[in-house]
Amino acid sequence: MQETKPHRQRKRARFVVPSRSDSLLRNFTEVVGGPLGRHSAPGQISPAPFTVERVLVILTVIAALLAVLAKDYCRVNGWETPTQFYATCYSDFPELFRNRGLGDGVFPFFTQGSLFEYPVLMGIVAGLTALLVPGQGVSSERILGYFDANATLIVAVWIITVLLTARMNKRRPWDAAMVALAPGIVLAGFINWDMWAVALLALAMYFFSRDKLILAGICIGLGTATKLYPVLILGAILVLALRSGRLRAFFMTAAAAAASWLAVNLPIAAMNPSGWRYFFEFTQERPAGYSSPWFAFNLVADRLQWSQLNAATINSLALNLFVIACALIGALALAAPRRPRLAQLAFLIVAAFILTNKVYSPQFVIWLIPLLALARPRWRDFLVWQAAEGLHWAAIWMYLGQATSGGSVQHNIDMSYYVLAVALHMVATAYLMARVVMDIWDPSQDPLRALGEDDPHGGPFEGTKDWLRVNVLHPSTSVLPWRSRVEPAEPEAPRQLEVGSDG
C-alpha cells in the first residue's frame, strides 16, 4: 500500500535537545533520569501544557524573583550610600529619581532646563514610569514605588527577549534558557534601563531573520535611541551584504534605522536643543568610567606615580582601538572559508566595543547574553564567563563602598583586587570572542552548522553564495564581483525508491 500511494513528506520541527548536544548539561540530567532517549521526538509529540516557550517564561519569572531578592536589602532599608554598595543592591532608578528631578515632576527632555545623561527614548521611559508612581515629592515610599514600577516593566521586557531568542532558531529554542537564567541579568538587570535596548535589538534581529528589513531597521533605530550599542549590528549586516552581494538588504535596513532614530530625536532636538545635546557632550567629556580598562590603568598609574590618561587621550585611544577591532572582524568575515553567521559578527563587534570603550557599567553584561545564546550556545563557556562577570559585579560594589565611605583598606577591598576583577572580566570576554572566531574559521565547531544549518538568523543572507571572498593564502581562488567564475557541476545523486519513509 505504501509503495502505490504518492509519498508525502511531512515537515517537522525537530528540536535540538540540550541533554544530547551539550556535554555539560548531559551530566546534570543524571539527577532526573539521564538525557532524553534516542527514539523520542521533541517537537513532534505534544508536551501538553509545558511547551518550550511556557517553560522558558516560568524560568524567567523564577530568575526575576531572584533578581528582586538580590535588591531586597535596599527595598527594605532604602538606597543610601555606602550601604547600598556593601549590600550590592545599588540601582540607578532611586538615584535618578532623587537627583534628576523625576520625583518632583521633571520629565527628561520635555522640561526645559532639565539635563539627562542618556539617549532620548531612555529619558522618555524614565519620565513615564515616574508618572506611574502615586503621590508627590521624593519620599522613601515613592522611591520604592519607582524602583518597583521599573523592575516590573523590565521583567516583562526580559520575557519578551527570551521568547524572541527562542523563536529566532526554531530548532534550538532551548538556547534561550541562557537568557532566561543568566546570572548576569539576575544581578544587573535592575541597575538601569538597558534591558529595553536589549529587547529592541532582539526584536530587530527577529524581524531581520524573517526578511522584514524595514521593521528590523525601525527597531535598530529605536534601540539606538535608547542605548547607542544596537547601531553596531549594522556593521555586521554591511559585511554580510558585501560577502553575499545582497547590498540592498543593508541599505534598506540602514535607511529604516536612520529614519526611526531621526523621528525620535529631531523633535526633541528642535524643542530642547541644549537638553538633547547634553548626552553627547557628557559622553565626550566624561573621564574614564568605572571598570573600563582605562579607569583600571589610571588606578594603577596613580599608585605607581605614572602619568594618567586624560579624557581626550582616552577618547582617541578607545576610538582607534575599536576601529582596528572592527577592521579585523570585517577582514575575518570576508576571508573565512564560509560566510559567518549574523549573530557571530554582532557578538564580536559588541564585545569589541565593550572591551575598548571608556565606560563599562556592571549592567553592560546583559548586552552580550542574547547575542552569545545565538552565536555560541555552549553552556560551559557561558557559565565560566558569567562566573567571571559575577566576581567583577561583587568587586565593583566593594570598591565603590570603600571609595564612598572613606574607610581603610583593612575593612574594604583593596584597589589591586578590583583591578584584577576588571582584568578577569576582560579575559573572559576575550576568550568568548576567540571561540567565536574559531567557529567562524572552522564551521565544524559551530554548534549550529555542525547540525547542517546555515544561518537561521541571517534573513536575506541565509543560503546565499559568495559574491566577495578574499583568499589570503591563495589569491587566485578569491571570489570577486568582477571575475567570472564557473561553478563546478555537482554529481547527481542516484535516485532511490523510498519505501515506508515519512522523512
Summary of the structure (lengths in Angstrom):
residues: 503
radius of gyration: 24.9
end to end distance: 17.4
largest distance: 88.0
contacts: 1579
relative contact order: 0.11
helix: 65%
strand: 0%
